[in-house]
Amino acid sequence: MLAAGKKGVAPAVLAVLNKGEAPWVSLVGSSVLATALLLLNYSRGLVGAFTFLVMMTTVACLVAYLMCALAELRHSWRSAKGWAAVAVIAVVYSAFAIFGAGQEPLLWGFVLIAVGVSVYYLGRRPAVAVTPVLA
């Protein structure tokens, strides 16, 4: 989130650093989100809530893996058939694993992705237009 805040694709407040050079707003935000998810699932017991958070983390990582595999497939489709084959295997594996995580982590994953996309679009800063100076 620090890099996204610095590049302008997320709210700039996410890039605020403390005295120790840590992005404290990002760290507090992610901790609050993890705590909220834990509390929402605490009725299952500690082990059930932990298992749910592990499944959510796995789904989040696999979605990123799926996007990377799709990008590699698009990139190497015409020029590098071997890498395209590896990318196809990665796409199939990640899609299978994502759907194998279960309905509830998948649904929560989509909700969190929707929130993340909303933060992305709301936090973007408009590009500064450069006007040429005529002498």
Residue pairs with C-beta under 8 A, 6 or more apart in sequence:
1 10
1 14
1 15
1 23
1 26
1 29
1 30
2 14
2 15
2 23
2 26
4 10
4 14
4 120
5 11
5 12
5 13
5 14
5 15
5 16
5 23
5 26
5 123
6 15
8 124
8 125
9 120
9 123
9 124
10 119
10 120
10 123
10 124
11 119
11 122
11 123
12 123
12 125
13 25
14 23
14 25
14 26
14 29
14 123
15 23
15 26
16 23
16 24
16 25
17 23
17 24
18 24
34 53
37 52
37 53
37 56
37 108
38 49
38 53
41 48
41 49
41 52
41 53
42 49
44 51
44 52
52 104
52 105
55 101
55 102
55 105
56 105
56 108
56 109
56 112
58 97
58 101
58 105
59 98
59 101
59 105
59 106
59 109
60 109
60 112
62 94
62 97
62 98
62 101
63 94
63 98
63 109
63 113
65 90
65 94
66 90
66 91
66 94
66 95
66 98
68 90
69 87
69 90
69 91
69 94
70 87
70 91
72 83
72 84
72 86
72 87
72 90
73 84
73 87
73 88
73 91
76 83
76 84
76 87
77 84
98 106
98 109
99 106
101 109
